[in-house]
Structures are given as structure tokens and as C-alpha cells.
Amino acid sequence: MRECAAPRPGHPESWISEPIIALYCELHRRGHAHSIENYNAAGELVGGLYGVKLGAAFFGESMFSRSPDASKVALVHLMARLKVGGFKLLDTQFQTAHLAQFGTTEISRREYKRKLMMATMATLNPADFYRLPSVADGAAVLQSITQTS
């Protein structure tokens, strides 16, 4: 979260304050907030994202990249985790060119409310953020998001 909050060109300040970080840490301790982190071969954190789970909905809060395409890799891993885990909705908050290249689309407020209701009422088959192993190799991740059978 601190990397997401770090100053970057055109955005010297962030909405991610210390009180916000403390709240998201508590959500994480309770099993509601999750993150995906990418590390390079030297063990340095180079990209990632975090968000909040509610039922079978995941609300992406912020992402960052310190290395080319690191946030893209995090997003692909998130998509695999959500698909394998039975999630019904990924709310990215904003449609951006970065997200559109992965197939995100804007939907109407009415459609969003319908999808949100279905995702948050998913009690018969609750979503599981940890169904995909925490250390899944690239082949497993790609298969999980491209498999059609």
C-alpha cells in the first residue's frame, strides 16, 4: 500500500494516508483485504495491487509498478486468482487504457447494481481468494484465465 501511495509523476500526493493504511491492514487481518505483489530476481518489490473482497466481489483499490509491466503481471495473477476462486465481479473503479487492454468494459449503473447484488449474495458458493496456490507458476496462471472447458 505504501508503494501505491508513493509520489509519482503527475501525482505528488495520494489518497492513501496512514489512517487508510491502518484500516486496510485491519481488513487484511480479518480476511477482507488482499494484495498481489511481484518481486524481481533480486527479491525487490517491483509491482503489485491491493483491494477488498466482499462476498464474490473484489474491489481493486490501487496498483503500482516500479518495473516495466509489473502491474500488468499482478493484474493477470489477480484475474487468475479471482476466476479460480469463483469471484463474480471485479470492480476496477475506473476504465483506463491500461485496464482496457485486459478486456475491462464499462457497464451501466443498473447492470453494475445487478452484478454487485449477485456477487455479494453469493453465499451458496462463496468466493475463495486462496483457492489458487499462493505460488502459482506462470503456466498455471495463464491456463486458469484462458481455459474455456
C-alpha positions as protocol buffer text, in pm:
chain_id: "A"
residue {
  index: 1
  type: MET
  ca { x: 0 y: 0 z: 0 }
}
residue {
  index: 2
  type: ARG
  ca { x: 286 y: 234 z: 72 }
}
residue {
  index: 3
  type: GLU
  ca { x: 424 y: 175 z: -278 }
}
residue {
  index: 4
  type: CYS
  ca { x: 80 y: 255 z: -420 }
}
residue {
  index: 5
  type: ALA
  ca { x: 81 y: 574 z: -212 }
}
residue {
  index: 6
  type: ALA
  ca { x: 432 y: 678 z: -317 }
}
residue {
  index: 7
  type: PRO
  ca { x: 463 y: 1001 z: -523 }
}
residue {
  index: 8
  type: ARG
  ca { x: 486 y: 955 z: -899 }
}
residue {
  index: 9
  type: PRO
  ca { x: 492 y: 1191 z: -1197 }
}
residue {
  index: 10
  type: GLY
  ca { x: 175 y: 1395 z: -1206 }
}
residue {
  index: 11
  type: HIS
  ca { x: 62 y: 1261 z: -867 }
}
residue {
  index: 12
  type: PRO
  ca { x: 277 y: 1405 z: -588 }
}
residue {
  index: 13
  type: GLU
  ca { x: 19 y: 1319 z: -321 }
}
residue {
  index: 14
  type: SER
  ca { x: -204 y: 1018 z: -261 }
}
residue {
  index: 15
  type: TRP
  ca { x: -539 y: 948 z: -102 }
}
residue {
  index: 16
  type: ILE
  ca { x: -370 y: 652 z: 69 }
}
residue {
  index: 17
  type: SER
  ca { x: -286 y: 806 z: 407 }
}
residue {
  index: 18
  type: GLU
  ca { x: -154 y: 637 z: 720 }
}
residue {
  index: 19
  type: PRO
  ca { x: -506 y: 605 z: 871 }
}
residue {
  index: 20
  type: ILE
  ca { x: -624 y: 445 z: 544 }
}
residue {
  index: 21
  type: ILE
  ca { x: -328 y: 203 z: 551 }
}
residue {
  index: 22
  type: ALA
  ca { x: -410 y: 110 z: 911 }
}
residue {
  index: 23
  type: LEU
  ca { x: -774 y: 42 z: 817 }
}
residue {
  index: 24
  type: TYR
  ca { x: -677 y: -176 z: 520 }
}
residue {
  index: 25
  type: CYS
  ca { x: -429 y: -365 z: 739 }
}
residue {
  index: 26
  type: GLU
  ca { x: -714 y: -441 z: 980 }
}
residue {
  index: 27
  type: LEU
  ca { x: -932 y: -553 z: 687 }
}
residue {
  index: 28
  type: HIS
  ca { x: -646 y: -781 z: 582 }
}
residue {
  index: 29
  type: ARG
  ca { x: -616 y: -929 z: 932 }
}
residue {
  index: 30
  type: ARG
  ca { x: -989 y: -1004 z: 915 }
}
residue {
  index: 31
  type: GLY
  ca { x: -954 y: -1170 z: 573 }
}
residue {
  index: 32
  type: HIS
  ca { x: -1125 y: -899 z: 365 }
}
residue {
  index: 33
  type: ALA
  ca { x: -833 y: -715 z: 203 }
}
residue {
  index: 34
  type: HIS
  ca { x: -578 y: -885 z: -21 }
}
residue {
  index: 35
  type: SER
  ca { x: -273 y: -796 z: -224 }
}
residue {
  index: 36
  type: ILE
  ca { x: -72 y: -934 z: -510 }
}
residue {
  index: 37
  type: GLU
  ca { x: 299 y: -847 z: -508 }
}
residue {
  index: 38
  type: ASN
  ca { x: 565 y: -901 z: -775 }
}
residue {
  index: 39
  type: TYR
  ca { x: 932 y: -935 z: -687 }
}
residue {
  index: 40
  type: ASN
  ca { x: 1229 y: -940 z: -923 }
}
residue {
  index: 41
  type: ALA
  ca { x: 1509 y: -1198 z: -913 }
}
residue {
  index: 42
  type: ALA
  ca { x: 1694 y: -989 z: -653 }
}
residue {
  index: 43
  type: GLY
  ca { x: 1390 y: -1002 z: -422 }
}
residue {
  index: 44
  type: GLU
  ca { x: 1293 y: -638 z: -469 }
}
residue {
  index: 45
  type: LEU
  ca { x: 924 y: -546 z: -476 }
}
residue {
  index: 46
  type: VAL
  ca { x: 864 y: -415 z: -830 }
}
residue {
  index: 47
  type: GLY
  ca { x: 486 y: -408 z: -868 }
}
residue {
  index: 48
  type: GLY
  ca { x: 156 y: -500 z: -717 }
}
residue {
  index: 49
  type: LEU
  ca { x: -201 y: -417 z: -631 }
}
residue {
  index: 50
  type: TYR
  ca { x: -446 y: -449 z: -347 }
}
residue {
  index: 51
  type: GLY
  ca { x: -818 y: -449 z: -292 }
}
residue {
  index: 52
  type: VAL
  ca { x: -1111 y: -562 z: -82 }
}
residue {
  index: 53
  type: LYS
  ca { x: -1324 y: -876 z: -103 }
}
residue {
  index: 54
  type: LEU
  ca { x: -1695 y: -870 z: -25 }
}
residue {
  index: 55
  type: GLY
  ca { x: -1873 y: -1196 z: -100 }
}
residue {
  index: 56
  type: ALA
  ca { x: -1778 y: -1287 z: -457 }
}
residue {
  index: 57
  type: ALA
  ca { x: -1687 y: -929 z: -548 }
}
residue {
  index: 58
  type: PHE
  ca { x: -1336 y: -785 z: -545 }
}
residue {
  index: 59
  type: PHE
  ca { x: -1283 y: -409 z: -542 }
}
residue {
  index: 60
  type: GLY
  ca { x: -943 y: -311 z: -678 }
}
residue {
  index: 61
  type: GLU
  ca { x: -816 y: -12 z: -483 }
}
residue {
  index: 62
  type: SER
  ca { x: -474 y: 75 z: -624 }
}
residue {
  index: 63
  type: MET
  ca { x: -179 y: -66 z: -815 }
}
residue {
  index: 64
  type: PHE
  ca { x: 180 y: 34 z: -882 }
}
residue {
  index: 65
  type: SER
  ca { x: 474 y: -58 z: -1098 }
}
residue {
  index: 66
  type: ARG
  ca { x: 844 y: 12 z: -1043 }
}
residue {
  index: 67
  type: SER
  ca { x: 947 y: -212 z: -1332 }
}
residue {
  index: 68
  type: PRO
  ca { x: 803 y: -235 z: -1685 }
}
residue {
  index: 69
  type: ASP
  ca { x: 481 y: -437 z: -1693 }
}
residue {
  index: 70
  type: ALA
  ca { x: 498 y: -535 z: -1324 }
}
residue {
  index: 71
  type: SER
  ca { x: 146 y: -409 z: -1254 }
}
residue {
  index: 72
  type: LYS
  ca { x: 23 y: -597 z: -1562 }
}
residue {
  index: 73
  type: VAL
  ca { x: 169 y: -919 z: -1424 }
}
residue {
  index: 74
  type: ALA
  ca { x: -1 y: -851 z: -1089 }
}
residue {
  index: 75
  type: LEU
  ca { x: -333 y: -792 z: -1264 }
}
residue {
  index: 76
  type: VAL
  ca { x: -305 y: -1119 z: -1459 }
}
residue {
  index: 77
  type: HIS
  ca { x: -233 y: -1305 z: -1134 }
}
residue {
  index: 78
  type: LEU
  ca { x: -529 y: -1132 z: -970 }
}
residue {
  index: 79
  type: MET
  ca { x: -758 y: -1233 z: -1257 }
}
residue {
  index: 80
  type: ALA
  ca { x: -646 y: -1595 z: -1228 }
}
residue {
  index: 81
  type: ARG
  ca { x: -699 y: -1594 z: -853 }
}
residue {
  index: 82
  type: LEU
  ca { x: -1047 y: -1442 z: -889 }
}
residue {
  index: 83
  type: LYS
  ca { x: -1150 y: -1680 z: -1166 }
}
residue {
  index: 84
  type: VAL
  ca { x: -1027 y: -1993 z: -986 }
}
residue {
  index: 85
  type: GLY
  ca { x: -1176 y: -1862 z: -660 }
}
residue {
  index: 86
  type: GLY
  ca { x: -1527 y: -1823 z: -802 }
}
residue {
  index: 87
  type: PHE
  ca { x: -1550 y: -1445 z: -796 }
}
residue {
  index: 88
  type: LYS
  ca { x: -1832 y: -1287 z: -997 }
}
residue {
  index: 89
  type: LEU
  ca { x: -1725 y: -922 z: -1012 }
}
residue {
  index: 90
  type: LEU
  ca { x: -1400 y: -726 z: -1031 }
}
residue {
  index: 91
  type: ASP
  ca { x: -1465 y: -357 z: -976 }
}
residue {
  index: 92
  type: THR
  ca { x: -1172 y: -154 z: -1108 }
}
residue {
  index: 93
  type: GLN
  ca { x: -1345 y: 176 z: -1022 }
}
residue {
  index: 94
  type: PHE
  ca { x: -1227 y: 349 z: -1341 }
}
residue {
  index: 95
  type: GLN
  ca { x: -1195 y: 241 z: -1703 }
}
residue {
  index: 96
  type: THR
  ca { x: -843 y: 326 z: -1818 }
}
residue {
  index: 97
  type: ALA
  ca { x: -646 y: 241 z: -2131 }
}
residue {
  index: 98
  type: HIS
  ca { x: -420 y: 26 z: -1910 }
}
residue {
  index: 99
  type: LEU
  ca { x: -717 y: -180 z: -1788 }
}
residue {
  index: 100
  type: ALA
  ca { x: -895 y: -185 z: -2125 }
}
residue {
  index: 101
  type: GLN
  ca { x: -610 y: -381 z: -2280 }
}
residue {
  index: 102
  type: PHE
  ca { x: -712 y: -666 z: -2048 }
}
residue {
  index: 103
  type: GLY
  ca { x: -1074 y: -659 z: -2165 }
}
residue {
  index: 104
  type: THR
  ca { x: -1238 y: -444 z: -1900 }
}
residue {
  index: 105
  type: THR
  ca { x: -1558 y: -275 z: -2005 }
}
residue {
  index: 106
  type: GLU
  ca { x: -1777 y: -7 z: -1860 }
}
residue {
  index: 107
  type: ILE
  ca { x: -2127 y: -115 z: -1766 }
}
residue {
  index: 108
  type: SER
  ca { x: -2437 y: 84 z: -1682 }
}
residue {
  index: 109
  type: ARG
  ca { x: -2521 y: 171 z: -1323 }
}
residue {
  index: 110
  type: ARG
  ca { x: -2820 y: -63 z: -1345 }
}
residue {
  index: 111
  type: GLU
  ca { x: -2606 y: -354 z: -1467 }
}
residue {
  index: 112
  type: TYR
  ca { x: -2344 y: -279 z: -1201 }
}
residue {
  index: 113
  type: LYS
  ca { x: -2605 y: -288 z: -924 }
}
residue {
  index: 114
  type: ARG
  ca { x: -2737 y: -620 z: -1056 }
}
residue {
  index: 115
  type: LYS
  ca { x: -2390 y: -774 z: -1073 }
}
residue {
  index: 116
  type: LEU
  ca { x: -2297 y: -635 z: -732 }
}
residue {
  index: 117
  type: MET
  ca { x: -2611 y: -778 z: -574 }
}
residue {
  index: 118
  type: MET
  ca { x: -2545 y: -1121 z: -728 }
}
residue {
  index: 119
  type: ALA
  ca { x: -2179 y: -1115 z: -619 }
}
residue {
  index: 120
  type: THR
  ca { x: -2241 y: -1005 z: -263 }
}
residue {
  index: 121
  type: MET
  ca { x: -2523 y: -1253 z: -214 }
}
residue {
  index: 122
  type: ALA
  ca { x: -2310 y: -1547 z: -328 }
}
residue {
  index: 123
  type: THR
  ca { x: -2344 y: -1741 z: -2 }
}
residue {
  index: 124
  type: LEU
  ca { x: -2409 y: -2086 z: -151 }
}
residue {
  index: 125
  type: ASN
  ca { x: -2075 y: -2084 z: -334 }
}
residue {
  index: 126
  type: PRO
  ca { x: -1862 y: -1825 z: -155 }
}
residue {
  index: 127
  type: ALA
  ca { x: -1556 y: -1694 z: -334 }
}
residue {
  index: 128
  type: ASP
  ca { x: -1217 y: -1804 z: -207 }
}
residue {
  index: 129
  type: PHE
  ca { x: -919 y: -1576 z: -269 }
}
residue {
  index: 130
  type: TYR
  ca { x: -682 y: -1858 z: -169 }
}
residue {
  index: 131
  type: ARG
  ca { x: -817 y: -2138 z: -389 }
}
residue {
  index: 132
  type: LEU
  ca { x: -529 y: -2078 z: -632 }
}
residue {
  index: 133
  type: PRO
  ca { x: -199 y: -2170 z: -464 }
}
residue {
  index: 134
  type: SER
  ca { x: -12 y: -1862 z: -341 }
}
residue {
  index: 135
  type: VAL
  ca { x: 291 y: -1953 z: -551 }
}
residue {
  index: 136
  type: ALA
  ca { x: 138 y: -2046 z: -886 }
}
residue {
  index: 137
  type: ASP
  ca { x: 371 y: -2065 z: -1182 }
}
residue {
  index: 138
  type: GLY
  ca { x: 305 y: -1863 z: -1496 }
}
residue {
  index: 139
  type: ALA
  ca { x: 173 y: -2162 z: -1691 }
}
residue {
  index: 140
  type: ALA
  ca { x: -87 y: -2240 z: -1421 }
}
residue {
  index: 141
  type: VAL
  ca { x: -194 y: -1876 z: -1405 }
}
residue {
  index: 142
  type: LEU
  ca { x: -234 y: -1845 z: -1780 }
}
residue {
  index: 143
  type: GLN
  ca { x: -421 y: -2174 z: -1807 }
}
residue {
  index: 144
  type: SER
  ca { x: -663 y: -2066 z: -1536 }
}
residue {
  index: 145
  type: ILE
  ca { x: -760 y: -1747 z: -1716 }
}
residue {
  index: 146
  type: THR
  ca { x: -772 y: -1889 z: -2070 }
}
residue {
  index: 147
  type: GLN
  ca { x: -924 y: -2231 z: -2020 }
}
residue {
  index: 148
  type: THR
  ca { x: -1270 y: -2250 z: -2178 }
}
residue {
  index: 149
  type: SER
  ca { x: -1380 y: -2604 z: -2091 }
}
